[in-house]
Amino acid sequence: MWPITNCVPSATSRRRFQFVSPLLYTDSLNQDIQAWIDRLRAGDTRALSRAISTVENRATGWTDLLKALFPHSGKGRVLGLTGAPGAGKSTLVDHLARHYRKQNRTVGIIAVDPTSPYTGGAILGDRIRMQEHFSDPGIYIRSMATRGSLGGLARTTADVATVLDASGRDIVMIETVGVGQDEVDIVRLADVTVVILVPGMGDDVQTIKAGIMEIADVFAINKSDHEGAERVEREIRALQSLATRPDGWTPPIVKTVASEGAGIAELAAAIGEYEGYLQKENLTFKKNVQNWGERLVEMLRDAMLEKAREHLGDGNVARMAAEVAEHKRDPYTLIEEIAGKIGKG
Amino acid sequence: MWPITNCVPSATSRRRFQFVSPLLYTDSLNQDIQAWIDRLRAGDTRALSRAISTVENRATGWTDLLKALFPHSGKGRVLGLTGAPGAGKSTLVDHLARHYRKQNRTVGIIAVDPTSPYTGGAILGDRIRMQEHFSDPGIYIRSMATRGSLGGLARTTADVATVLDASGRDIVMIETVGVGQDEVDIVRLADVTVVILVPGMGDDVQTIKAGIMEIADVFAINKSDHEGAERVEREIRALQSLATRPDGWTPPIVKTVASEGAGIAELAAAIGEYEGYLQKENLTFKKNVQNWGERLVEMLRDAMLEKAREHLGDGNVARMAAEVAEHKRDPYTLIEEIAGKIGKG
């Protein structure tokens, strides 16, 4: 078994392995990881939780774990769900999860809250949600309230989705609380993205929404029993008439009242419709390649940055920052010089 | 003069210079850039606008321009102002700009809207604002509505602020429309950050605000003649009582009614108070070093990514993405291999 005592969430801990004899290391490591993965894939929730923590915290062995999990991934559907705070996302996601459970599909939910650690809202709400689903091991909920550190929340979320996917979950739902570029980045790499709107949030909120308009494959107008649902629908139609998507798809608009479970089957149907469209038009693979292209570039950027940091050392960054702050050096020339040196090895 | 016909906004154009004899190139380039900078620093708005466009679009010679401008920067104050949409930021910024003008200080405003290109709102509103200040060359307004591409909007905004600072503006104001991580990143590197709140936006909005709570050096409660201003103030005080800032500063709360120009002098005074505090506690330089430390790491990340992209070529990224999408290769091993190769030159 993977020794949990070694799971220190440290950015540098991974490096340690490079000084261990590769062969010896690989053998015992692979055995440990294989046992862990077997348990995880057999439905052991503790093994799954520990794998997610390892990946989320970039703890010792996180890449080895992902390497070993990757071959098992790619079978589940990844759904991204986003919308403004107060749109009723959690309730909608919960009902959708129950809908999929009735079809005997297993569900993993990643609830991402990129906002401040000040409010513990997401975590608290999550615990209540987890209790609700406690009796059903077919629904696994995990919250990620940590603010994007270096690698970025989007990449970490994608990696956690890979773990859930590899664990055999049929549906992985990524739910984000928020409306900014962060949320766009997080749900962008899902197979299907649902944007949740609500009536009566005023024109200002409509303005924020514009940013997430483009990533929607399906729109849900939640709380559609409230006044103004028709107006929201008209506004989406108006925006849709301005531009055609490159893939030719016109995102359907589904009205829901999540608190009553209304419109959930229709929403699931709309999601399925888009998946069908992608398959019919042979776009599934194309979209996958495009997503991986973006993910690979992000991963490469992180790897190169880590390389650069190792090369520099923390003390040097502070020293150079002081030189720039004192205007002794210009930062643009400085960075060119450093990047040039690293390239030469 | 810098040949404007060469100003193609291309990510790869910068590389071209590497094949020109460095000495010949540097001489004629420096002459061109020097003339450009002389005009820009003499108050030529066209020269300034062109410099900003060059930096914003990463057009030919953008780093050379920044290298030459950097020694002239560091004298202006950079203010970051952020808050939810509808908080009346533009009006507040305009009044603050007029306040500084009365003190004979020149002002540069960067209005950043990271939301969608769907809504042309920012650009249109900006034109109206520019007309209003047209008669006063002491106020320069520039909008950046472009979505953060690879390098990221935060870094581009910081570079544009450096241009305005180097042009001799006493005050550079960065105003962002939005509430997410993007906005936090954009205003984080300002000398002073003002977070603008408004009463009566409900609990949901307060939740989003939490994310920008921590970056505030000064709070402005705008539209404070509306009901609920006291409640917002109480909420800020409550949040402030939960944690002490590392620098020991307690951000003051200023009530404003921007549409009537009320509270503007008080806001400017609060900003000045924080600057005074930083100086008194010898924190100005420390904050500067910290900011540059973060900026340098970001710049290094971008430089390393560009290096990696050059090394790979676009075609290879697509090929590798396809292999990963087909599950022929695992992305984690792939990235390690590539990063390893580049490190070796």
Interface residues (C-beta under 8 A of the other chain):
Chain A: T63 L66 K67 F70 P71 S73 G74 A84 P85 G86 P114 T115 S116 Y118 T119 G121 R147 G148 V177 G178 V179 G180 Q181 D182 E183 G202 D203 D204 V205 T207 I208 A210 G211 M213 E214 L239 L242 A243 F285 N288 V289 Q290 N291 W292 G293 R295 L296 V297 M299 L300 R301 A303 M304 L305 K307 A308 R309 L312 V317 A318 M320 A321 A322 V324 A325 E326 H327 D330 P331 Y332 T333 L334 I335 E336 I338 A339 I342 G343 K344 G345
Chain B: T63 L66 K67 F70 P71 S73 G74 A84 P85 G86 P114 T115 S116 Y118 T119 G121 R147 G148 V177 G178 V179 G180 Q181 D182 E183 G202 D203 D204 V205 T207 I208 A210 G211 M213 E214 L239 L242 A243 F285 N288 V289 Q290 N291 W292 G293 R295 L296 V297 M299 L300 R301 A303 M304 L305 K307 A308 R309 L312 V317 A318 M320 A321 A322 V324 A325 E326 H327 D330 P331 Y332 T333 L334 I335 E336 I338 A339 I342 G343 K344 G345
